[in-house]
């Protein structure tokens, strides 16, 4: 993935593709299910996201990871992996190699989670519902959450999917908050302020249309599937912008940050579930 001969053209299209993909993902959200699950678990959802972001900020400083990479990895860990990173990129405007490194870290940990989580769950003796909840809280991407839950079996899949979808909707307020935060701390010229997250409004609008207009639901499933494929292509294009020099400049510290934050979030959520604090 080193050396993109069409780097300038790629950079011109990835931003728009990324935003449009996020809008399209809204077609796969059922706001009624999200509201029902979200209302039941709003306290531990807010606490979990806040804890992941706070730990991410502390660990990023500890490992000497740059602000943008640290924020991207923290957001991906806190909510829903690559989709959350994709939503934040247009407002944070990191360099392409920073986005690539953050995505690579999250995707690598997703792959390990598919095998590690079921094994740990059996050793600890989790019930189906507990494993589904733990997967949704501690595995980055929705696809890996579903994969781990399917390999576990029972009711884990239904619980994991609904909780993860409810958690994913927190992309909206978090992206708005990051946009406001970035404007306040950025030393850029006022003409170069980070973009306004119009695509988040589009995400919510598309989700609302598909949820409340039954005739659009079939088209919504198709749109969401196309958006997922578009997101895969876009993330590939971003990854293709990596160069050997940019990888050497970043080093292994982002990976160490991602692993440390993931272990912390997984351990805290597992402990809370086992103790009955989260159900």
Buried (B, 14 or more C-beta within 10 A) or exposed (E): EEEBEEBEEBBEEBBEBBBBBBBBBBBBBBBEBBEEBBEBBEEBBEBBBEBBBEBBBBBBEEBEBBBBBBBBBBBBBBBBBBBBBBBBBBBBBBBBBBBBBBBBBBBBBBEEBBEBBBEBBEEEEBEBBBBBBBBBBBBBBBBBBBBBBBBBEEBBBEBBBBBBBBBBBBBBEBBBEBBEBBBEEBEEEEEEBBBEBEBBBBBBEBBEBBBEEEEBBEEBEEBBEEBBEBBEEBBEBBBBBBBEEBBEEBEEBBBBBBBBBBEBBBEBBBEBBBEEEBE
